[in-house]
Amino acid sequence: MNKGLSADHLLGIKHISKEDIEVIFQTADSFKGVINRPIKKVPALRDVTIANLFFENSTRTKLSFELAEKRLSADIINFSASASSVSKGETLVDTVNNILSMKVDMVVMRHPTPGAAMFLANNVDAKIINAGDGTHEHPTQALLDTYSIRERLGEVAGKKVVIVGDIKHSRVALSNIFALQKLGAEVMVCGPTTLIPKHIAQLGVRVEHNLKKALAWCDVANMLRIQFERQEINYFPSIREYTMQYGLTKHILDDLNKEIVIMHPGPVNRGVEITSEIADSDQAIILDQVENGVAIRMAVIYLLAAKIDRV
Ligand code: CP
């Protein structure tokens, strides 16, 4: 294995260096070999206990972290907000400190509040991994997305990537922008004016409202779902009108005189942001992203565990 991480937690891509991302990728390369063996497990973290705290719904991220931890032989405990004492008025810090007193070393947390992971890292004594904090960041998603681009196209540097859809409410978009830029890609966001934050160009990204022009520019299109659960008002007249302007179809891709890579972080709303025909095509790397998520999360957990004082 290679050198370690300089970061003490994984709170967001904004806070980690390009070198740390490269170390995570190199470590994930080794773990991708492990998870494709008949025996998919290593004894690396037999002495580490990890708590998975999910205060928001999740399928991919929760199962992917859990599997990554099991593949590393860590002990794990799982916690969901609906079944916890948080609903009885206990603070987040008290809840987590109670869990840590059971000799837990690391916390993976998804929380609806932007900044919750950073708050926890500043107030408890454990390694913290942000599994998504509201509309803020989803760092392991961006790592697995950029790792999947590197796998499909050989490298991320110099590639043109458009992120399409509900940029305003998307933690995936923000983390991807930081990761892609750190790795030397050019980034564009595309969607209706109402779903593009006003000042996003200040992050150094291009803004395009026309899907066909965006696709003509890019090498990779990352299609996001509309995050209705975070929208307090309507941002476009109807889903059908959104799909007519921003839904990706075979017809649109056939009109491009090049092949682009199609990504989606999931959950996919088939027939809204992307048709089934495209989602299930060889151009789409959606399930590769999910597979790579386990290797990436194994790498992040393994590298942070190496920084725990285990004597
Ligand atoms: N991509 C993603 O975060 O999916 P889940 O919400 O299912 O974890």
Boltz pocket constraint, residues with backbone or C-beta under 6 A from the ligand:
constraints:
  - pocket:
      binder: B
      contacts: [[A, 57], [A, 58], [A, 59], [A, 60], [A, 61], [A, 62], [A, 131], [A, 132], [A, 138], [A, 141], [A, 265], [A, 266], [A, 267]]
      max_distance: 6.0
